[in-house]
Structure formats: structure tokens, C-alpha cells
Amino acid sequence: MAAAVRMLRKVGLVVVVLLVLAQFVRPEKTNPPSNPSASLMTKAPREVAQIFDRACRDCHSNDTRWPLYSQVAPMSWLVTYDVREGRDHFNYSEWTSVDPDDQDKLLGGVCTLAKKGRMPLWQYLLIHRGAKLSAAEVTTLCTWSEKMRDTIQ
């Protein structure tokens, strides 16, 4: 029994040392400068902009709010990865630089992914429960995105 306790202490010490060392591997957390007039939200009614602000902003804009847990490894690695991926797929802060065909696809994806419950991501919802979309909000997003798709030239 004493040998098992000593082994657990050694393993615990190794884990603590690794966690401390992990804090020195700091991923870059930036909010690139952007022109507010280039944002998709300039074309959104207030209720849609509020949904995007609450449920999409942190991963799909250049205006990410970096909470305290995003400063601590290994969570910092996961958060920065999700933000980078989110911005790469759909960054509404840079909407005017997106090709019209891609805009059409992205707006269609807003509705499709919201309807399927795939956005916001489940791991985001674990901590940000207020970001969960209601059925009415999904309908609002779908109605708006379809109208927006009709305006793309």
C-alpha cells in the first residue's frame, strides 16, 4: 500500500510540473484590426446582431472576448484553436472581402448549422450556456440569412 501511495505522489508531482511548464507555451490570442463598415452586422437588424454577439462573436469575428480560462494551458490551446478555426471558416468582421459565391454559401450555412444544433459548438456551450439558440432564434437567423442571400449579386 505504501508503495502505491509513493507512486501516486510521484505521478501527481509529474502532472503538476507538466501543467506549470505548459503555461510557458502560450498561443497567440489576437483580435486583428478590422473596419466596422466591413462587418456583416452592418446589414443585420438589431435582433440578429444581438444573436451573433451572444452566440457567434467569440469565434466568428475579430472581436473575440478572451476570458480568464483562455489564459491557462491547456484550455488556452483549445480556445485559440477553436477561434482560429471559426475565423477561418466564417469571419463576419471581414464580410466585404468575401467573394459573393462564398457569402451565399456562408449565409446558407448559418441557417443549416443552427437548425442542426451544430452551432455554437458544444464545447463552447459547456461554459457559455447563454449562447444556446432557441427555436425562435434559429428561425430569426434562417429568415434573415435567406433574405440576405437574395441580395447577393
C-alpha positions as CSV (number, residue, x, y, z in Angstrom):
1,M,0.0,0.0,0.0
2,A,2.8,2.4,0.9
3,A,4.5,1.8,-2.5
4,A,1.2,2.7,-4.3
5,V,0.9,5.9,-2.3
6,R,4.6,6.8,-3.2
7,M,3.9,6.1,-6.9
8,L,0.7,8.3,-6.8
9,R,2.7,11.1,-5.2
10,K,5.4,10.9,-7.9
11,V,2.8,10.8,-10.7
12,G,1.0,13.8,-9.1
13,L,4.3,15.7,-8.9
14,V,5.0,15.0,-12.6
15,V,1.5,16.2,-13.6
16,V,1.9,19.4,-11.6
17,V,5.3,20.1,-13.1
18,L,3.9,19.4,-16.6
19,L,1.0,21.8,-16.0
20,V,3.4,24.5,-14.8
21,L,5.6,24.1,-17.8
22,A,2.6,24.1,-20.1
23,Q,1.9,27.7,-19.0
24,F,5.1,28.8,-20.9
25,V,3.6,27.5,-24.2
26,R,1.4,30.5,-25.0
27,P,-0.6,30.5,-28.2
28,E,-1.2,33.9,-29.8
29,K,-4.6,35.4,-28.8
30,T,-5.2,38.4,-31.0
31,N,-8.1,40.4,-32.3
32,P,-7.0,41.6,-35.8
33,P,-7.9,45.1,-36.6
34,S,-11.0,45.4,-38.8
35,N,-13.1,48.1,-40.3
36,P,-16.6,48.1,-38.7
37,S,-18.2,49.0,-42.0
38,A,-16.8,45.7,-43.5
39,S,-18.8,43.7,-41.0
40,L,-21.9,41.6,-41.9
41,M,-23.5,43.1,-38.8
42,T,-23.9,46.4,-40.6
43,K,-26.6,44.7,-42.7
44,A,-28.3,42.9,-39.8
45,P,-31.3,44.0,-37.8
46,R,-30.8,44.5,-34.1
47,E,-32.2,41.2,-33.0
48,V,-29.9,39.3,-35.4
49,A,-26.9,41.3,-34.3
50,Q,-27.7,40.5,-30.7
51,I,-27.8,36.8,-31.5
52,F,-24.5,37.0,-33.3
53,D,-23.0,39.0,-30.4
54,R,-24.1,36.4,-27.8
55,A,-23.6,33.2,-29.7
56,C,-21.1,33.8,-32.6
57,R,-18.9,36.7,-31.9
58,D,-16.1,34.9,-29.9
59,C,-15.2,32.5,-32.7
60,H,-16.5,34.2,-35.9
61,S,-15.3,37.8,-35.6
62,N,-12.2,39.8,-35.0
63,D,-13.7,40.9,-31.7
64,T,-13.2,37.8,-29.6
65,R,-13.7,38.2,-25.8
66,W,-10.8,36.3,-24.3
67,P,-12.0,35.0,-20.9
68,L,-9.7,34.2,-18.0
69,Y,-9.7,30.5,-18.7
70,S,-8.3,31.2,-22.2
71,Q,-5.1,32.3,-20.4
72,V,-4.4,29.0,-18.8
73,A,-3.0,25.9,-20.6
74,P,-4.3,23.5,-21.8
75,M,-7.6,25.5,-22.1
76,S,-5.7,28.3,-23.9
77,W,-4.7,25.9,-26.6
78,L,-8.2,24.6,-27.2
79,V,-9.8,28.1,-27.2
80,T,-7.3,29.6,-29.6
81,Y,-7.6,26.6,-31.9
82,D,-11.4,27.0,-31.9
83,V,-11.2,30.7,-32.5
84,R,-8.7,30.3,-35.4
85,E,-10.8,27.6,-37.0
86,G,-14.0,29.6,-36.6
87,R,-12.5,32.7,-38.1
88,D,-11.0,30.7,-41.0
89,H,-14.4,29.2,-41.8
90,F,-16.6,32.3,-41.3
91,N,-15.4,35.7,-40.1
92,Y,-18.3,38.2,-40.2
93,S,-15.9,41.1,-39.3
94,E,-14.4,40.7,-42.8
95,W,-17.6,40.2,-44.7
96,T,-17.0,42.7,-47.6
97,S,-13.7,40.8,-48.5
98,V,-15.6,37.5,-49.0
99,D,-16.5,36.5,-52.6
100,P,-20.2,36.7,-53.3
101,D,-20.5,33.0,-54.1
102,D,-18.8,32.2,-50.7
103,Q,-21.1,34.7,-49.0
104,D,-24.1,32.8,-50.3
105,K,-22.7,29.5,-49.0
106,L,-21.8,31.0,-45.6
107,L,-25.3,32.5,-45.2
108,G,-26.8,29.2,-46.1
109,G,-24.6,27.5,-43.5
110,V,-25.7,29.9,-40.8
111,C,-29.2,28.5,-41.1
112,T,-28.3,24.9,-41.7
113,L,-25.8,24.6,-38.9
114,A,-28.1,26.5,-36.4
115,K,-31.1,24.2,-37.4
116,K,-28.9,21.1,-36.8
117,G,-27.7,22.4,-33.5
118,R,-24.1,22.3,-34.7
119,M,-23.5,25.9,-33.9
120,P,-22.5,27.2,-31.5
121,L,-20.1,24.3,-30.8
122,W,-21.0,22.0,-27.9
123,Q,-17.7,22.8,-26.1
124,Y,-18.5,26.5,-26.3
125,L,-21.9,25.9,-24.8
126,L,-20.4,24.0,-21.9
127,I,-19.2,27.2,-20.4
128,H,-21.4,29.8,-22.3
129,R,-24.8,28.3,-21.7
130,G,-26.4,31.7,-22.6
131,A,-25.1,31.2,-26.2
132,K,-27.6,28.3,-26.8
133,L,-30.0,29.2,-29.6
134,S,-33.7,28.9,-29.0
135,A,-36.0,27.7,-31.8
136,A,-37.3,31.2,-32.3
137,E,-33.7,32.5,-32.6
138,V,-32.9,29.8,-35.2
139,T,-36.0,30.9,-37.1
140,T,-34.9,34.5,-36.9
141,L,-31.4,33.6,-38.2
142,C,-32.8,31.5,-41.0
143,T,-35.3,34.1,-42.2
144,W,-32.7,36.8,-42.1
145,S,-30.0,34.7,-43.9
146,E,-32.4,33.8,-46.7
147,K,-33.3,37.5,-47.2
148,M,-29.6,38.3,-47.2
149,R,-28.9,35.6,-49.8
150,D,-31.4,37.1,-52.1
151,T,-29.5,40.4,-52.0
152,I,-26.1,38.9,-53.1
153,Q,-25.2,39.7,-56.6
